[in-house]
Structure formats: structure tokens, C-alpha cells
Amino acid sequence: MNSQNRWRRSNGTLRAWFATKAKAIAFAENPMNTAYHGNIPVLCLKPGCDSWRLSQPHWPDARAAAKAWVN
């Protein structure tokens, strides 16, 4: 997978990504972070990616991730 395009949104903008879930949580909880504050970590499901990204809680991938954590 091309690392330049791996973490781009469908509109072409770059998406923040993290090597671990803990780093994604720490970034989302940082009060200085206004763009991703309140988002939850989601494991990227793209083949070969194995990284974490942040999604807004109401997005389908975030709801699925939250449900998986409970079960």
C-alpha cells in the first residue's frame, strides 16, 4: 500500500494515524487538540495497515468499534 495515500480521507485530505491505540487516545484527550477532541480510536481495516485512527463517535466505523469493545 502506498504510504502517501494510506491515511487520506475520501476527499484527499490527510487523516491523523497512530501506531498504538494508547497514542490515539492520548491525542484525542489532549485539551490542546481541537480537531479530534472527543473522537474515539478505530483500528484501520485496510489490508496491511494495522494502525489506529480517530473517528467521531457517530460515524459507522466508530459505532462498530465501540460495540466490539463492549462484547
C-alpha positions in Angstrom: 0.0 0.0 0.0 1.3 3.5 -0.9 2.2 5.2 2.4 1.4 8.6 0.8 -2.2 7.6 0.3 -2.7 5.2 3.2 -4.2 7.7 5.6 -6.1 10.0 3.3 -9.8 10.6 3.5 -12.0 10.1 0.5 -11.8 13.9 -0.2 -7.9 13.6 -0.3 -7.0 15.3 3.0 -4.6 13.6 5.3 -6.0 11.8 8.3 -4.2 11.5 11.6 -3.0 8.0 12.4 -1.3 6.3 15.3 0.9 3.2 15.8 -1.0 2.3 19.0 -4.5 2.7 20.5 -2.9 4.4 23.6 -1.3 7.1 21.4 -4.6 7.7 19.6 -6.5 8.0 22.9 -3.9 10.4 24.3 -4.1 12.6 21.2 -7.9 12.7 21.3 -7.9 13.6 25.1 -5.3 16.3 24.7 -7.0 19.6 25.6 -4.8 21.4 23.0 -6.3 19.3 20.3 -9.4 20.8 18.9 -9.9 18.9 15.7 -10.1 15.4 17.1 -11.2 16.1 20.7 -13.9 13.6 21.7 -13.1 11.2 18.8 -12.5 7.5 19.6 -9.8 5.3 18.2 -10.6 2.8 15.5 -8.3 0.2 14.1 -7.8 0.7 10.4 -9.1 -2.3 8.5 -7.3 -1.6 5.2 -5.1 -4.7 4.4 -1.6 -4.2 5.6 -2.3 -1.1 7.6 -2.6 -2.2 11.2 -2.6 1.4 12.5 -5.2 3.4 14.5 -7.1 6.5 13.5 -9.7 8.6 15.2 -13.3 8.8 14.2 -16.2 10.8 15.5 -18.5 8.7 17.8 -21.5 8.9 15.4 -19.6 7.6 12.4 -20.4 4.0 11.5 -16.9 2.7 11.9 -16.7 4.2 15.4 -20.0 2.8 16.5 -18.9 -0.7 15.3 -15.6 -0.3 17.2 -17.3 0.8 20.4 -19.7 -2.1 20.1 -16.8 -4.6 19.6 -15.1 -3.2 22.7 -18.1 -3.9 24.9 -18.6 -7.5 23.6 
